[in-house]
Amino acid sequence: MAPILLMLLIGSLLIALVVTFQTKYIDPTLLEVAKYNLYTFPFMFVANTMLFIAFTKGQAIFGSLAVVVGMQIAIYMLAIALFGYFILAQQPSWNTLIGISLLVSAVFFLNRG
């Protein structure tokens, strides 16, 4: 179970980091975004490969794909909020914090069912 959680964590963190850096440093023009996507392709490939393996193996372990995807979404949203705070200097709103707590509690309830 630990390797599955580690792959979910690393894959989600990589994707969140790529998106956060794109927001901070890349101008929203076609050429700049295309170049950034080419540069970050290896990171996104590794992240998506890890998530695919985690989804496949996690579904077999937990017995539900919804549980595994719920965990990944909760990790990703928490990472986006943290990177937004530390890298983009954005304060998370109460709605964001409530949403993340709802996601975490949903994973808990999905895992019990």
Secondary structure by P-SEA (a helix, b strand, c coil): caaaaaaaaaaaaaaaaaaaaaaccccccaaaaaaaaaaaaaaaaaaaaaaaaaaaaaaaaaccaaaaaaaaaaaaaaaaaaaaaccccccccaaaaaaaaaaaaaaaaaaac
